[in-house]
């Protein structure tokens, strides 16, 4: 802050007549010097404002700078005392005054005078100023208005004069900026640097200097516009005596803050030792104690009172027109030296002399015991011999190891900051020092920076300046706000920026004219095509005849018009016709004639060329001797004589041939990869034999022998290395499967699953905030929707009213007031909707008694579901809890009642809601009543439990689910690259109401399995990724394959050999549902038949699913129930496994005992189909050998190949099932199958 506003606070100590101090503090005298250019400001010889007159509201005698503010203490001297005498005392610095330490006041920012009219701060001591303090942007300011109010002295008219206020605001703003800089620099480390080097007359230094001033200039003011190339040392006597030079042979360059790479901030003050020459005698100016330069420049204590900062040579003599910055306290302690060595060739300067003088300087600098850095300048024009001399100089034994060399160029701004920063780090003894960058490397980096900045500005100008009529004054204001512009100005200067702008404007103008002409010429072919449709008739015509034909054409005015004769067509302003019509004069140009001829020729040639390219490509596709890997040169002779080949250029032929080769090679590699995948059992066998990855050449030969007869293997005979590489890569992938090596990468199934689960497995956030049906403690209203046909809903509502008192019921010590909405009609109609503007339901009862009433509630719920699925981020039925009740009619028989009960339970399972079944016996006991007495209370209690469960479940289950162990764990495996929709396969899981993520590739469902809800964890993985879960306790597998891909089923079959005897569900994904999937094509027929056979072999469940259809959420529930029933046996076998039962073969495999437990019974068909199920899946459990659907399973064809557990399974636990239980389950299963099939 001292550089712009000097704050001088002195404590006045009143004296007695004998000159001794009274010992009490009476007045603080604060002087703000807003401009140090005034000599009077330093002497204090300025009349002040009388406090007495300020109190009376009178105008001050003079509103001058420096401004003087008096703070009178409560026990101070009389306010009416005149201040004029104090000015002399303060300026003179007599014995009456001694400086007061006010560091605390400055650090607390209590004296921030950056406000207008600060002279109004009078009659206020520091305590009374506290209410006037306000904080803005972390600084403390004095609010003048509050000060006026606290002192009772409002400003006078003169003091609030607008012009005066602006003047003070400007001065205060300068002070405020400097104060902020000073505060910032408080944390910086102060470094004082002296720049020394060869100086003196032309005889000593040659025609030009060594570059000390340029080095200082570039470092202190690095912006291009602030950099001056010329700095003179020949001065007049007046300039030498001025405040800048100040009769000294050194220049004060000011101070600047720089930040090192490690974030350390340094505050540099730089001086330059030189030798000024008198322009009259051309001899050095004589000073007081004039010592030789070599000795004088090594001084570490520099003094020069009132010395101003040097900026440029034009500053001398007109110092007031430049920024004035005084050397603080008139003294400076040097911390380190930069010694300059010029490595350029300079006339009249011998390198030996420079080396001698620099060595003399270094010898004296070494005595100062300060860090020294030798800076070689002008490296952009360096002489290699001089560079070597500089290196030899510092290698002398007296300097060796103590002086670093930095190669710089001030003109190019290369390594300048580095030199000062390394010196600062040497002074600061920083451990982490900046790297010394060679000049060539630094110059290259600098060039890249300049080129990048130029490109950025050019791109910026291209974006923002698109009109060639743009003006620099307007464009520069717009661009000045952008970083790229300011960076370029900093690096190159404003003149270079203007040149770049003018060059761009000229280019725009040239482009505009060229674009204008080219635009007309581009329009001409189309116009010629419109005017002359049969252009072939004009091929042999002269251009002049064509012009006349065009002019006489009826549509001439639509495409052309003529310009005035006295105006050239290029300067003619066509007004509205500009861009839509062509001046007729354009047709007179040779370019237009050329366009006409070129257009005709190009059309004919291009038409022929395209036809030839098409014929050649077709020839390659139809020719059988063009195989993968063959070069064009090998088959060129076979194309000789073909017009398409002869007429095309070699480049076109090679391009088409290369593209064809690329296509057939990709196809051949894809086919070979598919061949490898189709032989999955072969590779899994070698993995089992050599699990550690050791495969011999014999193994490779065995694999090759198994593949070599296939045409897909032979197709790559000319690419044997690629084929071997693919084979080895596949072997490596089988032994160590990672998704990056997956043949389907980047569409590996594991990656697809993670993306799908990441986006679809989470429930919408609004579910957790949906409280429309949630019961609260402060509201006991319970609104019920009662859905039923044939009067069931009305009867049940009457039964509820009959058992309640004024529609109030107490459930679990909570009193509820019931509201009803009875629906017995089409729910698609507005008056039958579940929700209305004045009725918001909390739950719903769905009642049925026969087939018709069940069909009604099922269709009604489906309609409600469909209407809600159209609304994103909503729960099904708005999350409305539902209770389904079956009240059988007395007239229905037991079989029909069982069927309706099962259908109702399945519907309840799908909706995850309670199901209440009223037995016929209960109804017979109360023959006079339609509903049992306990039904109403039980139904209301279950509904309220469901409401509370859903509300609490949605809020807490997501966090609790991670802490709970699932009841059963299922692994679903899919093959990478299969051509079906993964979303549709996972749809029944992800669309489940209670589905949550438990891992990157696993989800947890809460669903009814039997009478209670169970947690089912489904781990979804590729076949090769299933190894990641080998240590998990697994209760079952769902294996999915595509009926359009042999490799998919082959991988499933190979994978199944390593699965222990657990419940398995095999699912074939088809294109279409029903029997069409089986008979659509031979491949689907074959793969479905083989998949069924594998299921028979493994005694697994088998079903199909159409990839184009979205299955219901209960699609996998039957399999989950089977797994749940087998859970005790599975976990018992898992826990009974003992290390003693396993024999280690020494090859890293685990071999199980010869006695293999039998698998669980296979349920022939558990996925029930209803006429309007719409699931699109079929069970191909009953297939006859001829492909017809029948009652006989395919098991008979594989009677000799009953499933046995794999001998080399080392992944999952085995389960031991007893033969009696297996036979009993099989018998039970056959009974169920026969019932479901209608037998």
PyMOL commands that set and color helices and strands:
alter all, ss='L'
color gray80, all
select helices_A, chain A and resi 39-43+51-55+84-92+103-107+118-120+126-132+144-151+162-185+202-205+212-220+224-226+237-241+293-296+313-315+319-321+328-330+351-368+379-381+384-394+416-428+439-464+472-479+483-492+494-531+535-538+543-551+556-559+569-571+575-577+584-588+590-622+632-639+643-647+650-678+680-689+697-707+711-714+717-735+739-741+749-760+765-769+792-803+830-832+851-869+876-879+894-911+920-925+935-963+982-990+1024-1029+1046-1056+1075-1079+1082-1098+1117-1136+1139-1141+1194-1201+1219-1236
alter helices_A, ss='H'
color red, helices_A
select strands_A, chain A and resi 6-15+21-33+67-72+97-99+133-136+139-142+189-197+234-235+250-259+265-273+277-278+301-303+331-333+336-342+371-377+404-407+560-561+582-583+781-787+808-811+814-823+843-848+881-887+914-918+968-974+995-999+1002-1009+1012-1022+1036-1042+1063-1070+1101-1106+1143-1144+1150-1151
alter strands_A, ss='S'
color yellow, strands_A
deselect
rebuild
show_as cartoon
